[in-house]
Amino acid sequence: MKLPRLIPLAALLAAALVSSAHAAIWIKGCDVSSLKKSEDKGGKYFYASGYQDDALKILRDGGVNTVRLKVWVNSPDGYHNKARVLAVAKRAKSFGQKILVDFHYSDTWADPGKQTKPSAWSSYNLSALNTAVYNHTYDICKALANQGTPADYVQIGNEINDGLLWNEGRLSSVNYNFTNLCQLLRSGINGAKAANSSTAIVLHIAKGGDWELIKWWFDNVKAQGIAWDYTGVSYYPYWHGSLTSLQTALNNAASRFAKPVLVVETAYPFTLAAGDSAANNIGLSSQLVSGYPATLQGQYDMIKKICTIVNSVPNNRGAGVIYWEGTWTPVTGNGWDNINASSGNNWENQALFDFTGKALWSMDAFKLF
């Protein structure tokens, strides 16, 4: 049996020296939105030693102090909803982890290429959408607070480069006028704050290595009087620019907006092999970043590098890094398509557990910070 890799003493000493001179990142997270469905479909999770336990506890012991949970409005498969979020939030809080709630304001995946209105809101005009966004956000956040597991952080939308709740809140449909979008953002922010005034607000767009995009988007939001607490970006190193461009973008954003910056999503493969019949999103060597092979060491090194970049943002404004869907192992019935039980998982080679559910030592990179 292969023993788990230990973090080299030299690396731990280096991390201690960094932390003594610079406040370490305080959000070391993992999106576990797929976890409950995985477990219900038979997924199991183990320490590297082979001992079975709660995946959240294993992640905690691997350095993860925050979990991210997405919320859909009326999910067809009965997951990613209030009841499931409440259940996982209770578990996470019992392990001392904080909670980031990711509101998609959709019944399915929301990202830069699609922000489909929930079916129940499909006929709503902008005024009705504002009311729905407020009520939905308040309802989830208030339920979490009433349970004794208040949301520490809330995202008002997911990767909303081109707005949300299309077409009313879509930027490109109104000649990139931010007025409608910012009305919807304000409704969500107000709902979250009414439920729990201490909840921190994250605004999140993709393409974290594109400073000009970040500057344009957040300048326009700021001009509309929107107040937020964390400037959030997705950064997938095979899609969103070089590591150097990420450093430049985060440093500039932290300076220009005087707020902590957060890499809300990132990931990297530990293998190019597939754990099921679905082709992997990142399954070719040509897609990889030079110097970072699709191995456990390569995954470890990439997590460490991105954390190092965030940790080096000036004025202690590097908040942290959240790894995307680290528990999404290949489990039948828990694929990409939430209404097709036979759909596969395109992401399992980028999880923080292997195809059998055993923890990977690459997550130990979080312990360095």
N, C-alpha and C positions, 0 to 999 in steps of 0.2 A: 504494500500500500504506500502510495506516495504521500509523504508528510507535507503539511502546508508550508509554503515558503515563509521564512522569517524576514522581517525588514532588517537590512544590514545596520549594524551599530553606527557606522559612519553616517548613514542617511538620517538616522534618528538624531544624532548629534548636530548635523547640519540643520535639521528642522528646528531643533531647540534654539540654535543660534539665530535663525531667521525670526522665530517667534519672539525672542528677547528684544530684537531691534524693531519689530514691526508686528502689530497685532494680527494674529492669524485669522484667516477666513473663519467666519462663524456659522456659515451654512454649508454643511457637507451632506448633500442630499441624494435621494434616489426616488424616482417616480415609480410607484408600485401599483399603478392603476389597474393592471391586469391581474394582480395577485389573488384577489378573492375568487374570481372566476376560475383561475388556474387551480386553486385549492379545491373548489367545488367539483371540478372536472377530474380530480385525481392527482393533481400536481403535489409533489412533496419536496421538501427542502432540507438540506443537510449541511452541517459543518464539513470542512475539508477532511476531517477525521472519519466521516461517515455517520456521525451522530445526528439523528433527525431532530429538528426543532422548528420553532416559528421563524419564518424567513425574516421578519422584522427584527427579531432578536439577533439573528445571525448577522444581518446588516449592521445593527448597532455595534456589535462586537468587532465588525470590520471597519468601524469609524464613521458610519452614517448616523447623523444626529437629527435629520429632517426627512420626512416623507412627503411626497407630492401625490395628490389624488385628483384626477379629473372628474368633472361633473357634467353629465349630459342631462337634458331637460326631461325627455321621455324616451329613455333607451329601450329599443325593441327587445333586447335580451334580458332586461331586468337588472343590469349591472351599471356601474358608473352613475348611480342615483343616490338619493339622500340616505336610504337605509344602508347601502353598502359602504358609503363614505363614513357614516357614523360608526359602523362596526369596526372598520379598519383604523379609524382615528382613535377609538378607545384602546385598541391594542397598542398602537404606536405610542400613545401618551403613557401607557403602563410601562413602557420601556424607556421612558424619559425623552422620547423624540418629539420634535415640533412638527406642526402640520402646515403644509401649503396647499390650499384648495385652488384648483385650476378650473375656472368656469369657461366652458366652451360655448355656451348659449346656442346649443344645437342638439340634435338627437344623435349625432354621429361626429366623426372626426372634423375638427375645425383647424385650418392651417392657412398659409398664404394663398393657396389655390382654391379653397372652398370654405365658405362661412354660411352654410345653409341654415335658414331659420328652422326652429323646431316646428313640427307639423301643427301643433296646437296654436302656434303663433303665425301661421303662414299667411293669414289674411290681415294681420295687424298693420296699421299705419304707424308712423314714427311715434306719435303720442302714446298709442297703446303699447308699443314695444318698450318705451321708456318705463311705463308702469310695470310691465312684465319682468323686465330686467331687474328693477328694484325689488319686486316681490320675491322673485326666484332667488336672488342673491341673499336677501334678508332671511328668507325661510331656511336655507341651508346653514347659513352662519349662525342664526339664532338657535337652531336645533343643536349645532355643535356646542355652542356656549351653554345651553341648558343641560347638556349631557355632562358638562364639566370638562370638555375637551375643546376649548375655543380655538378657532383658526388663528394661528400665529401670523400667517401671510395669506393673502388672497390675490389671485390673478383675475383681473377684469378682462377676460378674453384670452385667447390662445393664438399666438403668432399672427397678430392682427395688422400686418403690414398694409393690407388693402382693406382695413376696417373689419367690421363684423356685422352679422345679421343682414346679409345681402338681400335686396339691393338698397334698402333704406340707409344702412350704415356703411355702405361700400364707398371707399374714397374715389375709386376710378369711375364710379357711376355718376358722381356729382362733380366731375372735373377737379378732383383732389381738394375739394372744400371740406375742411375738418369739422364743420359745424354739427352735422348730424352725428358723426362718430362721437364727438366729444359730449354731446347730450347723453348718448347711451353709456359712455364711460362714467359720466357723472352720476347717472342713475345707479350703476353698479357699485360705485364707490360709496355713495350715500347709503345703499342697502347694507353693505358690509359694515360700515361704521356705525349704523344705527343698531345693528345686532351686537357689535362688540367694538367699542371705540378704540381699543388698543391694537386691533388687527392692522398689520402693515399692508399697504397696497403696492402690488407689483404690476407694472405695465410691460408687456412682453411682445417683442417682434422677432422675426427670424433674421438670418444673415448677420451674425454677430461680428464678422470681420469687415463689414462695410460701414466705415465711419460716416461717409457722406449720407447714406441712407438713414442711419441712426440720428444724425444731427437734424436732417430735414424732418423726420417724423416727430421726434420729441420737441423740436422747436415749435412746430405747429400745434402740438398738444398743449405745450406750455402757454402759447399765445392765446389759447382759448380758456386759460385760467384753471386747467386741470392740475390738481395736486396729487402727487404720487410719492411713494417712499423708496422704491427700488426700481432702477432702470434695468429691465430684464431683456436678455437676448438668448436665442438659440445659437449654438455654435457646434456644427458638425464639421470636423476638420477636412473631410473629403468633399464637402459641398460649399462651405462658407468662407473660403479664403484661407490664407496662410496663418500660421500661429503668430507670426510677426504682425499681421494685419489685425488679429484679435487683440493683441497687446495695445496697439495704437488706438483702436476703437474704444476699448475699455478705459484707457487712460484719459482720452479726450472726453468721453461721455461723463466720467466721474468729475472732471474739472469743469466742464461747461454747465452741467446741471446740478453740481454740488450735492449729489446723492450717491449712495452705494450702488455699485453695479453687481449684477448677478447673472451668471450663466445658468439659465433656467433649464436648458436641455443640452446634453452632449452625450456621445457614446463612441465606442470604437470596438472593432471585432477582435475576439481572441482566437478565432479560426475562420477560415473561408468555407469550411464544410457546412452542410445544412443538416438540421436535426429532423426535418420532415420533408414532405414532397414540394413545399413551396420554395421557390428560388429566393435566396437572400437579397435584401436591398443592397448590401455590400458583400459581394461574393467573388469579386475578381481582384487579382493582385494589382491590376492597373488602377483600381479605385483607391488604393492605399496611399498614405502619406509617406514619403521617403524617410527612411530611418525608423519607421514604426511598423514592423511586420504584424500580420494577423496571428499573433501568439499571445500567451499570457503575459510575457515580458513586454511585448509591444503595447498591449492594452494597459498594463500597469504604468508604463512610461508615458503614455498619452494622458491618462488621468492625472498623473503627477505633473506633467508639463502644463496642462490647462489650469490646475490648481495653483501652480507656481506663478503663472501669468496673472491670475486674479489676485493672488496674495501680494503681488508686487505693485498693484495699482497704488499710486501715491495717496497720502493723507488717510491711510487706512480705510479707503472706500471700496476695497475689494471684498464684497460680502461673501461670495462662495460659488459653489458649483453643484448642480443637481444632475445626476446621471439618469438618462431616460430609460425607463422600463427595464430596470436591472433584474426583475424577477420573471420576465416573460420567457419562460422555458417552453419547449415544444410539447404542448399538452393537447390532445385531440379535443376539439370543440372550443378551443380558446385561440382562434385565429384572428386575422385582421378584420374579416367581415363579421360584424356582430349579429347578423341575421342569417348567416350561412355556417352551420355547425361544422361543415366539412372543410372550410377554408383553412389554409395553413398560416403559419407564423413566419414572417419574413425577417424577423429581428433576433431570433434566438442565439445567433452567433455573436451578438453584441451584449448579451445579458451578463450579469455578474455571478451567474450560476451556470454550470455546464448543462449538457442536454439531459442529464439524469437528476438535476437539481442540487448538485454538490457545489458548495461555495468555491469561488475562484480566489486565489490569493491576490489577484490584481486589485481587488477592492481595498487591500491594505494600504494603497497609496493615500487614502484619505487620512490615515493615522499620522502621516507626516506633517499635518497642518493643524 
